[in-house]
Amino acid sequence: MSETKITIIGAGLSGLMSAYLLQKKGYEVTILEADTRSGGRIETLTGATGATMEMGATWFSKPHQNLIALLEEFNIPYFKQHTQGISLFETMSFVPPQKFEISDAEEPSYRIVGGTAKLIEKLVQEVGIQNIITNSKVTSIKEMDGYLEITTADGITSKASKVISTLPPHLLVQTIGFEPQLPESIEKLAKKTHTWMGESIKFSVEYATPFWRTNNYSGTLFSQASIIQEMYDHSTFDHNGYALKGFLNGGTHALSREERKEKVMLQLTKLFGTEANNYVDYHEKVWRDEPLTFFPYEQLLMGHENNGHPNYKNIFLNGKLFISGSETASQNPGYMEGSIVAAKEIAAQFLKKIK
Ligand SMILES: Cc1cc2nc3c(=O)[nH]c(=O)nc-3n(C[C@H](O)[C@H](O)[C@H](O)COP(=O)(O)OP(=O)(O)OC[C@H]3O[C@@H](n4cnc5c(N)ncnc54)[C@H](O)[C@@H]3O)c2cc1C
């Protein structure tokens, strides 16, 4: 088996970035992706009005230097999150919200023009669509004499000299079988490694006009009192589409979509008046219902628990299996920046020079 044949599991930001870097070093890379699409926890939805809405990763800021450098390398523009105007903080359901303004001196967050999926599209183009096999859910990995045998849910097997997993570590050990088994210590660690945002619920309400801006609201809301816990203006950079978007209370995953939507619209009309009811569409994504991201934990984990643990730098199955993905990065694990850092750390472990 050629030492340059690598299989990457997962076509999220980590998997695509790892492929991009390893191809540059002369490796032959195949990505196996269980879903019908690339992107993983990055998913930009385009609504009827043309508004692009992030159901997954959205924001980054200046400390995320590896991500910013990649966007600059690819000429992908980004812009500041809109925060001008009155922001709201609901402490209790029976008192009016507190009003405040976010100072221009605050460290801004940025969004990608056209949506975070622009970065995924560019990486897919760079890596080559022919090297990304979608609808390929890896179910087991077996160590053979000098290579690894990878089996997918449809029973297809393939061989690789090295395998890089980019699944969140917890999902990896809960959903892929290994022969021989992985060391107990890494299994235990992975079961206690939190998958960032795995339990979250994202929502977006699409509008024909940004009525909140006209009424001098920023669209920013923090609430301890109702279903929407955090919300921001989600208008597009070119003002082609308008939306309010944020996170719902994760506990409401047990409700139906209609029940959540009703509560969201009630909260928005209470805060912004009846204009809020003139929405074009309501969108949501319950990430804990996504089996390619989330697997229930055996015990309660704190956000980012064990993210970036140094034991993820070990190599398994006699130097053939690498455990990567954002949650393993030594800097900013769990975030898009972490995905890029993790990919760079993996690429650095492959010593072959650029051809
Ligand atoms: C709601 C939400 C909001 C977020 N907001 C932000 C934000 O604002 N800023 C930020 O920086 N980050 C944010 N994040 C985190 C960010 O999305 C992740 O850090 C990043 O996308 C992780 O990329 P990854 O490639 O490491 O993992 P993933 O994106 O999880 O990729 C793993 C891939 O593996 C695939 N897969 C799973 N099982 C198998 C299998 N058995 N076989 C083959 N393929 C498999 C999955 O389908 C997926 O494509 C957010 C995440 C979510 C969910």
The ligand as an SDF file (V2000), in Angstrom:
LIG
                    3D

 53 58  0  0  0  0  0  0  0  0999 V2000
  -25.3180   25.7800   15.8330 C   0  0  0  0  0  0  0  0  0  0  0  0
  -23.8440   25.9660   15.7440 C   0  0  0  0  0  0  0  0  0  0  0  0
  -23.3030   27.2380   15.8090 C   0  0  0  0  0  0  0  0  0  0  0  0
  -21.9370   27.4400   15.7210 C   0  0  0  0  0  0  0  0  0  0  0  0
  -21.4550   28.7190   15.7210 N   0  0  0  0  0  0  0  0  0  0  0  0
  -20.1490   28.9220   15.5430 C   0  0  0  0  0  0  0  0  0  0  0  0
  -19.6590   30.2480   15.3710 C   0  0  0  0  0  0  0  0  0  0  0  0
  -20.4160   31.2180   15.3400 O   0  0  0  0  0  0  0  0  0  0  0  0
  -18.3140   30.3960   15.2040 N   0  0  0  0  0  0  0  0  0  0  0  0
  -17.4330   29.3400   15.1840 C   0  0  0  0  0  0  0  0  0  0  0  0
  -16.2370   29.5520   15.0170 O   0  0  0  0  0  0  0  0  0  0  0  0
  -17.8860   28.0740   15.3060 N   0  0  0  0  0  0  0  0  0  0  0  0
  -19.2180   27.8480   15.4870 C   0  0  0  0  0  0  0  0  0  0  0  0
  -19.6880   26.5730   15.5660 N   0  0  0  0  0  0  0  0  0  0  0  0
  -18.7170   25.4640   15.5830 C   0  0  0  0  0  0  0  0  0  0  0  0
  -18.2320   25.0960   14.1770 C   0  0  0  0  0  0  0  0  0  0  0  0
  -19.3460   24.8280   13.3780 O   0  0  0  0  0  0  0  0  0  0  0  0
  -17.3160   23.8850   14.2720 C   0  0  0  0  0  0  0  0  0  0  0  0
  -16.1800   24.1770   15.0610 O   0  0  0  0  0  0  0  0  0  0  0  0
  -16.7670   23.3990   12.9290 C   0  0  0  0  0  0  0  0  0  0  0  0
  -17.6840   23.5440   11.8900 O   0  0  0  0  0  0  0  0  0  0  0  0
  -16.3600   21.9410   13.1340 C   0  0  0  0  0  0  0  0  0  0  0  0
  -15.8450   21.4040   11.9470 O   0  0  0  0  0  0  0  0  0  0  0  0
  -15.2840   19.9140   11.9590 P   0  0  0  0  0  0  0  0  0  0  0  0
  -14.9490   19.6000   10.5500 O   0  0  0  0  0  0  0  0  0  0  0  0
  -14.2390   19.7570   12.9870 O   0  0  0  0  0  0  0  0  0  0  0  0
  -16.5070   19.0170   12.4640 O   0  0  0  0  0  0  0  0  0  0  0  0
  -17.9130   18.7800   11.7610 P   0  0  0  0  0  0  0  0  0  0  0  0
  -18.3670   20.0090   11.0720 O   0  0  0  0  0  0  0  0  0  0  0  0
  -18.8070   18.1940   12.8070 O   0  0  0  0  0  0  0  0  0  0  0  0
  -17.5950   17.7110   10.6400 O   0  0  0  0  0  0  0  0  0  0  0  0
  -17.6230   16.3260   10.8530 C   0  0  0  0  0  0  0  0  0  0  0  0
  -18.1320   15.6690    9.5590 C   0  0  0  0  0  0  0  0  0  0  0  0
  -18.1190   14.2610    9.7290 O   0  0  0  0  0  0  0  0  0  0  0  0
  -19.2860   13.7190    9.1090 C   0  0  0  0  0  0  0  0  0  0  0  0
  -19.5310   12.4170    9.7160 N   0  0  0  0  0  0  0  0  0  0  0  0
  -20.0920   12.1120   10.9200 C   0  0  0  0  0  0  0  0  0  0  0  0
  -20.0930   10.7800   11.1280 N   0  0  0  0  0  0  0  0  0  0  0  0
  -19.5220   10.2180   10.0210 C   0  0  0  0  0  0  0  0  0  0  0  0
  -19.2170    8.8710    9.6460 C   0  0  0  0  0  0  0  0  0  0  0  0
  -19.4680    7.8320   10.4610 N   0  0  0  0  0  0  0  0  0  0  0  0
  -18.6410    8.6420    8.4360 N   0  0  0  0  0  0  0  0  0  0  0  0
  -18.3490    9.6750    7.5930 C   0  0  0  0  0  0  0  0  0  0  0  0
  -18.6200   10.9840    7.9120 N   0  0  0  0  0  0  0  0  0  0  0  0
  -19.1640   11.2410    9.1180 C   0  0  0  0  0  0  0  0  0  0  0  0
  -20.3580   14.7470    9.4210 C   0  0  0  0  0  0  0  0  0  0  0  0
  -21.4590   14.6220    8.5580 O   0  0  0  0  0  0  0  0  0  0  0  0
  -19.5790   16.0510    9.2230 C   0  0  0  0  0  0  0  0  0  0  0  0
  -19.6450   16.5040    7.8870 O   0  0  0  0  0  0  0  0  0  0  0  0
  -21.0660   26.3330   15.6110 C   0  0  0  0  0  0  0  0  0  0  0  0
  -21.5990   25.0410   15.5330 C   0  0  0  0  0  0  0  0  0  0  0  0
  -22.9730   24.8550   15.5750 C   0  0  0  0  0  0  0  0  0  0  0  0
  -23.5430   23.4690   15.4690 C   0  0  0  0  0  0  0  0  0  0  0  0
  1  2  1  0
  2  3  1  0
  2 52  2  0
  3  4  2  0
  4  5  1  0
  4 50  1  0
  5  6  2  0
  6  7  1  0
  6 13  1  0
  7  8  2  0
  7  9  1  0
  9 10  1  0
 10 11  2  0
 10 12  1  0
 12 13  2  0
 13 14  1  0
 14 15  1  0
 14 50  1  0
 15 16  1  0
 16 17  1  0
 16 18  1  0
 18 19  1  0
 18 20  1  0
 20 21  1  0
 20 22  1  0
 22 23  1  0
 23 24  1  0
 24 25  2  0
 24 26  1  0
 24 27  1  0
 27 28  1  0
 28 29  2  0
 28 30  1  0
 28 31  1  0
 31 32  1  0
 32 33  1  0
 33 34  1  0
 33 48  1  0
 34 35  1  0
 35 36  1  0
 35 46  1  0
 36 37  1  0
 36 45  1  0
 37 38  2  0
 38 39  1  0
 39 40  1  0
 39 45  2  0
 40 41  1  0
 40 42  2  0
 42 43  1  0
 43 44  2  0
 44 45  1  0
 46 47  1  0
 46 48  1  0
 48 49  1  0
 50 51  2  0
 51 52  1  0
 52 53  1  0
M  END
$$$$
